[in-house]
């Protein structure tokens, strides 16, 4: 009886320690997000639905709009940043926000024309919003979950899987996720935020990669061991009681 009691007590102590540790990690992430959010502008494109066609046009609209913004401010995209020989772009976060809002109707009309040309019956809406983003990796950097200012593009109903990236500084890739963030983009971000916060964004990748590997487990692999532990724990408690 005493043995089972001490086993349960040990398990409860470990669980409490784990929860306290995770709570501390979450608070650090939230604090980091609050510090860097005023310097960052996110980009969010929501597809009309999860159909293959709607998801495909979402990516084409993304590329078209990013190209329009980058050209307007003579900003090199992450793919072309290594070819930029004219030094860092002078556009600020506020410059991009003001351009989006001042030219929102023009940009929506351009997207709508693009949609019609590709035989899609719905229209677009562009907003500048303060909204929540989950933790997300961009190259070798991980931005913590938090509330950021974002340029949001809704296509049709806007209920499909979405695309998000960092518009300022320019961390929006038109292709798949890369293993490393281009140096010019890193340098621009490094100049915007404290050195400690910049290092924290790089350090979070290890935890993110570990969590991503765990998320790829099958439902059976992920759930059955936990179920066995819960049943064993319940047996111990019933033995004590």
Buried (B, 14 or more C-beta within 10 A) or exposed (E): EEEBEEBBEEBEEEEEEEEEEEEEEEEEBBBBBEBBBEBBBBBBBBBBBEEEEBBEBBBBBBEBBBEBBBEBBEBBBBBEBEEBEEEBBEBBBEBBBEBBEEBBEEBBEBBBEBBEEEEBEBBBBBBBEEEEBEBBBBBBBBBBBBBBBBBBBBBBEBBBEBBBBBBBBBBBBBEEEBEEBBEBBBEBBBEBBEEEBBEBBBEBBEEBEEEEEEEEEEEEEEEEEEEEEEEEBEEBEEEEE
